[in-house]
Every structure is written in structure tokens, then in C-alpha cells.
Amino acid sequence: MSRTSPHRQLQQTEQNTEHNTELSRRGLLRTAGGLGAALALGGGATFAASTADAAPSTFTHPGMLHNWGDINRAKVRVAAGNDPWLSGWNKLVANSHSQSTWVARPQSIVYRGSGTSNNYTILYNDIAAAYQNALRWQIGGTTANADCAAAICNAWANTLTSIQGTTDANLAAGIYGWQFANVGELLRGYAGFDLNKFKQMMLNVFYPMNHAFLRDHNFACITNYWANWDLCNMASIMAIGILCDDGAKYDEAVNYFKTGAGNGSIQHAVPFLYTNVDGYDLGQWQESGRDQGHCMMGMGQMGALCEMAWNQGDDLYSYDSRRFFKGAQYVAKYNIGQNVPFTTYTWGSGQNCAQNSQTVVSSASRGLVRPVWAMLHFHYNGRLSWNDQYISDMYYNLVGTEGGGGDYGSTSGGFDQLGFGTLMYAK
């Protein structure tokens, strides 16, 4: 199967970058399952439309949550003192994790779900610090922040050997896998960062757990695990594939998103669709009958997966007739205080697939604020000009300028996303 590059090289000016990003979005053609013909674009540029599951022959770097256009736009806008970018920057520099004085605390074994041995809080705090320092370097140009981010990554790459605990270890490998890989992508090329050693950590510690979970789900009933378990592991595999220029891993994540058996694949994550509800199409999120906190987490995990794919030329955001968009609108509508339809959700749990049912949407954690909405709003409305009424209301009227890890409490839920979407995605 031949593979074609999804992009021309992004230019490091805001105007050229936005233009080229739109021209290169060949992935828009992939939502119907792929086309075999070539697509001719303006200015004589021609791109071959490849099959739906083909990774690029040459990966775009940086090309995970942020491309050069995102970084340059933030840099230019912050320097000019323009809002909302400046407000997003101020959130970043005020966060204690973004200070160049942060000192890493690497662990040889990370435990999650193992009672008194739990130390995964150290890992997610260090990742947040590394990410925020890397952002400060990319946007502000301060080498002290780059040195700090590199020191954190190097320390963990030279120390971490495994992630253990209960089955919650699979969550740690997934969430912190894609987050850590994103830091490595931002530091790619920095002299003080040992990229090869970092890749080995991602390939030897995180990826095997991600792959094994999607393959066998701890030998439980396929519907036992909620959507977020699959999603974070899919995102980690995709991020590691991009970091390591590994097309097979990238394809593994994309293919699971489209056709995977577990609850993280798109048709299982959004199992029920509703047409023209108060003028909008909606999709019931898989965890809607559980609680809204995990629905918010789902927006962040699937959003990260879709954004990384978009920056490599694949449009998962719109795949299957905008299914994720409909799911995000559903979650947003309910969490801004409006009513949504609900279809009884039934699933099997454990190893014997014991039957369970949820008959109503859950109000637990309704209206919870998490920094996951800017990415969705500025994609669907900013890039595509779609009417995202409920997502927009969620972002502007409830969440506001987005911070990151450390701004939303000290427990793991406040670190399930890297955040700072206002700074990095406003358009």
C-alpha cells in the first residue's frame, strides 16, 4: 500500500501557515472511507488521496497537538499583546508548573491503583511541568524553560522502567503516554534533550501496555471498560507513532478509532444519534449515564486524538458523518444546563459480561470545568465555520480562558488534559 505525505511544509508565519493548513487538509476526503484519485488544489498543487488508514510517508514535525502554525500564531499574538492569546499566556506563566525552577522526581516504577504504593501523582505533575515549560520556550523563547523541560524528560527517560498497579495502570500508560510524547515532540531538535533515549522509554514502557490493552482488555468482556480507557491508549499509540515516525503504530490508532471492538471506537463512543433536536444533530456519549466528569474527560481524550491526526492530514474530527461533533454538542448542551434525549444504555461487565443498564443521563459533576473545549470550538467553528452552538456556549460562558495542569485541582482529573487551548488554538 503506497503512502503519501499529507502536507506541504508549514510556513512559520501565521498567514502562510493558516493558508497551507487548509490546502493540505486532504483528510477531509477520507471521512467517506478514502478516495483513489488525486486531488488538485489551487496554485497547481496536487495531492494523491490515499487510503483511509495510511500513515504519511513523511510525518509532519511538530505534528501532534501543535504544529508550527499554532506555535507561531501564539508567539506573534502574545508579543503583540492581543487577546485572547495574551490572557492564555498569562494563565500559563502564572502556573507554578511552568516555572523553570521545577525539579523532576523520576521514579523507576510508577504505580496507579495500588493503595499505599501509589506514586503516579509525581508523574502527572512532572509531565505538566515539562509541557508548560516547553510551551514557554516555544512561545517566549526562554532557554531556561527549555532546559527545565528537557531535564524532566531526560530524568524520566533514564529512570522509568515500568508502570504497575491495578488495571488502573492501563489508564496511566494511556493518559501519560500521549501527554509525555507531546512534550518530546515540542522539544524535538533542542540540544539539551535526548530524543533517542526518550523514544526508547515511550517504546519500551508505554507502548507495550497501550497495545496489549487494546488487544485483550485484560481479558474482560469487550464492553467492560468505559470509552476513556480505549481512547487514552489509542491517543498514546498515535502520539508514539508520530514521535518515532512509525507508520504502523499511527495506523493502529487510526484503525481502532474507526473499527475497533471496544468502547473507544467512534461508533461505540457515540452509540446513539438524534436528528434535529432543537435544530441540531446530537450524539449520546457512551459515559453519559455514568457521570459528566468522565464525559468531559472523553472530550479531551478523543479531542487530542483527532487533533494529532489532523496535524498529520487525517480528519477524524468529521469521520462518520461528523459523529464526534454530534457527541461533543450533546455533552456540551447538557452541561450548560439544557435537556438532552437519552436512550437506555446496556452493556456487559466483568469476564462473564454481566448485564447492566443506565436509563437516564447522569447529573453527577454536571457543569464541571475542564480545559478541553477550546480545541473543539476553534476546530469546528474556527477552522471549519460550523455552527457549534453548544460547544461555543460551553467554552465562552462556562470555561473561559483555559489553563492546564495545576489550575483545576490537585487530583488526577485536573491533569487528564494538557490544557491551554485558548493560547494555542484561538483563531
Buried (B, 14 or more C-beta within 10 A) or exposed (E): EEBBBBBBEBBEBBEBBBBBBEBBBBBBBBBEEEBEEEEEBEEEEEBBBBBBBBBBEBBBBBBBBBBBBBBBBBBBBBBEEEBBBBBBBBBBBEBEBBBBEBEBBBBEBBBBBBEEEBBBBBBBBBBBBBBBBBBBBBBBEBBBBBBBBBBBBBBBBBBBEBBBBEBBBBBBBBBBBBBBBBBBBBBEEBEBBBBEEBBBBBBEBBBEBBBBBBEEBEEBBBBBBBBBBBBBBBBBBBBBBBBBBBBEBBBBBBBBBBEBEBBBBBBBBBBBBBEEBEEBBBBBBBBBBBBBBBBBBBBBBBBBBBBBBBBBBBBBBBBBEBBBBBBBBBBBBBBBEEEBEBBEBEBBBEEEBEEBEBEEBBEEBBEBBBBBBBBBBBBBBBBBEBEBBBBBBBBEEBBBBBBBBBBBEEEBBBBBBBBBBBBBBBE
